[in-house]
Amino acid sequence: MSGPGRGWLALGLGLGAVAHAGRAAADPRADALAAISAAVPACDRARAHCVALRLHVAPGEGTVGAPPLVVDAAWIAAQVAQATALFAAIDVAFELVGVDALPPAAAHLPTRAARDALAAHVRPRALDVFVTGRLDNVDDPAAPVRGVAWRAGRHKYVILGANAPDRVLAHELGHMFGLPHSTYAVSLMNKTPRAEPPLAARTFAPEELVVMTRALPRLSRARVLVRRPR
């Protein structure tokens, strides 16, 4: 079967090239990136469609005792696992095909220009997901924001804050599949505060699944989605 493989994985360090493999192994940031790639399983071969995700993670604060990256491998694995579970309804799973560290400036994105600057890291044949330590709300500074599907010129990508609960990646990927925010009570695309249904029962509404399925040919043409024959 064809599809994204672990051989695609490149541990790129945006903070500078590491010339020797022995030095890279001793670099806490390289170790953290390797842990992320190891924590996220390959795309489930039982799924009809596999979507490639390329991950870019901001470094920690750089102070003594600070973590090497703004999130750890368990945080990433939980986000991808939730997305994979929620997209099972359209027979889609996800796989990391690249993971790298961003420059220090990406640890805080306070403005539209800071979000736009991430477009320089976008590459073809995957959906790019950026993780920052702090993602400011550029429309209402008083309101928290945990994730966004962002467009900069011809590029569209996902940005997650380190404060994002584990369903935020699935929500933002819903936008990448063509969904707007919704009013369906069951939908995780509905941002309205509500008690019912409980968070664990929220998913994509049947009407949204139709829209998402229609996006699959577009993703296939962009070589973001690789069809895996059963």
C-alpha positions as CSV (number, residue, x, y, z in Angstrom):
1,M,0.0,0.0,0.0
2,S,1.2,3.5,-0.7
3,G,1.0,6.5,1.6
4,P,3.0,8.7,3.9
5,G,5.8,6.8,5.5
6,R,8.0,7.3,8.5
7,G,10.9,7.8,6.1
8,W,9.5,11.2,5.3
9,L,10.2,12.4,8.8
10,A,12.7,15.3,8.9
11,L,13.7,16.6,12.3
12,G,14.5,20.2,11.1
13,L,15.8,22.6,13.7
14,G,14.7,26.1,12.7
15,L,17.1,27.5,15.2
16,G,20.2,26.4,13.1
17,A,21.6,23.3,11.5
18,V,23.1,20.7,13.7
19,A,26.2,19.5,11.9
20,H,26.8,16.2,13.5
21,A,24.3,13.4,14.4
22,G,26.0,12.9,17.8
23,R,25.5,16.6,18.7
24,A,21.9,16.4,17.5
25,A,21.2,13.5,19.9
26,A,22.5,15.5,22.8
27,D,20.3,18.5,21.9
28,P,17.2,18.5,24.2
29,R,15.2,20.1,21.4
30,A,16.1,17.4,18.9
31,D,15.2,14.8,21.6
32,A,11.8,16.4,22.1
33,L,11.1,16.4,18.4
34,A,12.1,12.8,18.1
35,A,9.8,11.9,21.1
36,I,6.9,13.6,19.3
37,S,7.4,11.5,16.1
38,A,7.6,8.4,18.2
39,A,4.5,9.2,20.2
40,V,2.2,9.6,17.2
41,P,1.3,6.3,15.4
42,A,1.3,5.9,11.6
43,C,-1.9,6.2,9.7
44,D,-4.3,3.3,10.4
45,R,-4.1,1.1,7.3
46,A,-7.8,0.2,7.7
47,R,-8.8,3.8,6.8
48,A,-9.6,4.7,3.2
49,H,-7.8,8.0,3.4
50,C,-4.7,9.2,5.1
51,V,-4.0,12.9,5.6
52,A,-0.4,14.1,6.0
53,L,0.3,16.5,8.8
54,R,3.5,18.5,9.1
55,L,4.1,19.9,12.6
56,H,6.0,23.0,13.6
57,V,6.5,23.6,17.3
58,A,7.8,26.7,19.0
59,P,10.7,26.4,21.4
60,G,10.4,26.8,25.2
61,E,11.3,30.1,26.8
62,G,15.0,29.3,26.8
63,T,15.4,30.0,30.5
64,V,17.1,27.5,32.9
65,G,14.7,24.6,33.6
66,A,12.3,25.6,30.8
67,P,11.1,22.7,28.6
68,P,12.7,22.5,25.1
69,L,9.4,23.0,23.3
70,V,6.2,24.7,24.3
71,V,4.3,21.3,24.4
72,D,5.5,17.8,24.9
73,A,4.9,14.5,23.0
74,A,1.9,13.5,25.1
75,W,0.1,16.8,24.2
76,I,0.7,16.3,20.5
77,A,-0.3,12.6,20.6
78,A,-3.6,13.5,22.4
79,Q,-4.5,16.2,19.8
80,V,-3.8,13.8,16.8
81,A,-5.6,10.9,18.5
82,Q,-8.8,13.0,19.0
83,A,-8.7,14.2,15.4
84,T,-8.2,10.7,14.1
85,A,-11.1,9.4,16.2
86,L,-13.5,12.2,15.1
87,F,-12.6,12.0,11.4
88,A,-13.2,8.2,11.4
89,A,-16.8,9.0,10.4
90,I,-15.5,9.9,6.9
91,D,-12.9,7.1,6.9
92,V,-10.0,9.6,7.4
93,A,-6.9,9.2,9.6
94,F,-3.9,11.4,10.1
95,E,-0.1,10.9,10.1
96,L,2.8,13.1,10.9
97,V,5.2,13.3,8.0
98,G,7.4,16.0,9.4
99,V,8.2,17.7,12.7
100,D,10.5,20.7,13.3
101,A,11.3,23.5,15.8
102,L,10.3,27.1,15.0
103,P,12.4,30.2,15.7
104,P,12.1,31.7,19.2
105,A,9.8,34.5,18.0
106,A,7.1,31.9,17.3
107,A,6.6,31.2,21.0
108,H,4.3,34.2,21.1
109,L,2.0,35.3,18.2
110,P,0.5,38.7,19.2
111,T,-0.4,40.1,15.8
112,R,-1.7,39.2,12.4
113,A,1.7,39.8,11.0
114,A,3.2,37.2,13.4
115,R,0.7,34.7,12.2
116,D,1.4,35.5,8.6
117,A,5.1,35.0,9.1
118,L,4.5,31.3,9.7
119,A,3.7,30.9,6.0
120,A,7.4,30.9,5.3
121,H,7.5,27.4,6.9
122,V,4.6,25.9,4.8
123,R,5.6,23.1,2.4
124,P,3.5,21.2,-0.1
125,R,1.9,17.7,0.3
126,A,0.8,18.1,3.9
127,L,-1.5,20.2,6.1
128,D,0.8,22.4,8.2
129,V,0.1,22.7,11.9
130,F,1.9,25.3,14.0
131,V,2.0,25.2,17.8
132,T,2.9,28.3,19.8
133,G,3.2,29.0,23.5
134,R,0.8,31.9,23.3
135,L,-1.7,32.8,20.6
136,D,-3.3,36.2,21.1
137,N,-6.8,37.0,19.9
138,V,-6.1,39.7,17.2
139,D,-9.8,40.8,17.2
140,D,-10.5,40.9,20.9
141,P,-7.5,40.9,23.2
142,A,-9.7,40.2,26.2
143,A,-11.0,37.0,24.8
144,P,-8.8,33.8,24.9
145,V,-8.1,32.0,21.7
146,R,-6.8,28.4,21.6
147,G,-6.6,27.7,17.9
148,V,-7.2,29.1,14.4
149,A,-7.3,28.1,10.8
150,W,-5.3,30.9,9.3
151,R,-4.9,32.1,5.7
152,A,-1.8,34.1,4.6
153,G,-1.9,34.8,0.9
154,R,-2.3,31.5,-0.9
155,H,-1.4,29.5,2.2
156,K,-3.8,28.1,4.7
157,Y,-2.7,26.4,7.9
158,V,-3.6,25.6,11.5
159,I,-2.2,27.4,14.5
160,L,-2.7,26.0,18.0
161,G,-1.9,27.6,21.3
162,A,-0.3,25.5,24.0
163,N,-3.4,26.0,26.1
164,A,-5.6,24.2,23.6
165,P,-7.7,21.2,24.9
166,D,-7.3,18.0,23.0
167,R,-10.2,18.6,20.6
168,V,-9.0,21.9,19.2
169,L,-6.9,20.3,16.4
170,A,-10.0,18.4,15.2
171,H,-12.0,21.7,15.2
172,E,-9.4,23.6,13.2
173,L,-9.0,20.7,10.7
174,G,-12.7,20.8,10.3
175,H,-12.2,24.3,8.9
176,M,-9.4,22.9,6.6
177,F,-12.1,20.5,5.3
178,G,-14.4,23.4,4.4
179,L,-16.5,23.7,7.6
180,P,-17.6,27.1,9.0
181,H,-18.6,27.5,12.6
182,S,-22.0,25.9,13.1
183,T,-25.2,26.0,15.2
184,Y,-25.7,22.2,15.5
185,A,-25.7,21.4,19.2
186,V,-23.8,18.1,18.6
187,S,-21.1,19.7,16.5
188,L,-17.6,20.5,17.8
189,M,-17.7,23.3,15.2
190,N,-20.3,25.1,17.4
191,K,-18.4,27.5,19.7
192,T,-21.6,28.4,21.7
193,P,-21.3,27.6,25.5
194,R,-23.7,24.8,26.3
195,A,-24.2,21.9,28.7
196,E,-25.8,19.4,26.2
197,P,-24.6,17.3,24.7
198,P,-21.6,16.8,27.0
199,L,-18.2,17.5,25.5
200,A,-17.3,13.8,25.2
201,A,-20.4,13.3,23.0
202,R,-19.7,16.2,20.6
203,T,-18.6,15.3,17.1
204,F,-19.4,16.4,13.5
205,A,-23.0,16.7,12.5
206,P,-24.2,14.5,9.7
207,E,-24.6,17.6,7.4
208,E,-21.0,18.5,8.1
209,L,-19.8,15.1,7.2
210,V,-21.3,15.6,3.7
211,V,-19.3,18.8,3.3
212,M,-16.1,17.2,4.6
213,T,-16.4,14.2,2.3
214,R,-16.7,16.6,-0.7
215,A,-13.4,18.1,0.3
216,L,-11.5,14.8,-0.1
217,P,-11.0,15.1,-3.9
218,R,-9.6,18.6,-3.5
219,L,-7.1,17.3,-0.8
220,S,-6.2,14.4,-3.1
221,R,-5.4,16.8,-6.0
222,A,-3.2,18.8,-3.6
223,R,-1.4,15.5,-2.7
224,V,-2.2,16.3,0.9
225,L,-4.4,13.2,1.1
226,V,-3.1,9.9,0.1
227,R,-5.7,7.2,-0.7
228,R,-4.8,3.8,0.8
229,P,-6.5,0.9,-1.0
230,R,-8.1,-1.6,1.3
